[in-house]
Amino acid sequence: MKAIKGLQAHRLKGHAEELAFAQAWEGKNERGKILAHLLDTRDLQGGLPPTPSDRDYAVAATVIQWLGSHVGECFLRDMGYVKGKT
């Protein structure tokens, strides 16, 4: 799979948390083909899931990056998720 950035990749330079989310998603998805499995509509038929389109990858990357934005962080906090101290 080629790396596909989100539609707001221009924000990655000035927003460290968005960059962290984007990089984490890219790494996890490359190794585990997570998006392919999330979009798989087959009923556990076995075999490999269909390959997502470039647009599928871009939309998923955009949403994941958004979670690292201020608004995305507020959304996560409102859902009860709080970033742990490192």
N, C-alpha and C positions, 0 to 999 in steps of 0.2 A: 504494500500500500504506500502510495506517495503521501507525503505530509501535506495536509490541506488546512490552511489557517482559517480562522473565523472571518466573517465579513467586516469586523471592526479591528482587524489586526494592526491597524495604524495606532491603536491605543496602547499596544503592548509596551512601547518604549517608556511611557510616562506613568504606567500603572503597574506596580510590582505585583500586586495580588492577582490582577487579571493575567499577567504573564505566568505566574505560578500555576493558576488553574489551567491555562492553555497548555503549558508544558506537561503538566501531570496527565491531562486528557490525551495528549498526543502520545506520550509514552505508554500509557495503559492500553490505548486502542491499538497501537502498533503491535504490541506483544500479544494481546488477548483477542484482537478483532471484536472488541466489545460492541461497536456500532452494528456490525453485521449480525450479531446475535440479537441485539435489541430490536432490529428491524425485521427479523426472520418471522414470517407469518406461517411457516409450515408447522404442522402439529407433530413435533418430535419424530419426524420421519427418518432421522439420521442423515449422515452425510454433512456436507458443508453448507452453511447458509449462503443465500445469494449475496453478491457483491454490491454494497451500497454505491450510489452514484456520487460523483464529485459534489453535487448540490447537497446530498444527504450529509456528507462529511462536513461541508461548510456550515450548514445549519446547526449541526450538533456542536461543532467547535465554537460557533458564535454563542450558543446558549451556555455552554460550559464556561467560556471566558466571561460572560455576563455575570455568572455567579460570583466571580471575584471582584466585580465592580462594586461601588458604594451601594447602588440600588440592589444588586444581587445579594450583597452581604446583609442588607436590611431584610430582604426576603427570607434568607436563611435564618437570621436571628428571630424574625417573627414566627418562624416554623419551629423554633426551639433549639436551633443549632448555633452554638457559640464556638468561635475559634479558641482552641486551647493555647495556653502559653507554651512557648518553646524555649 
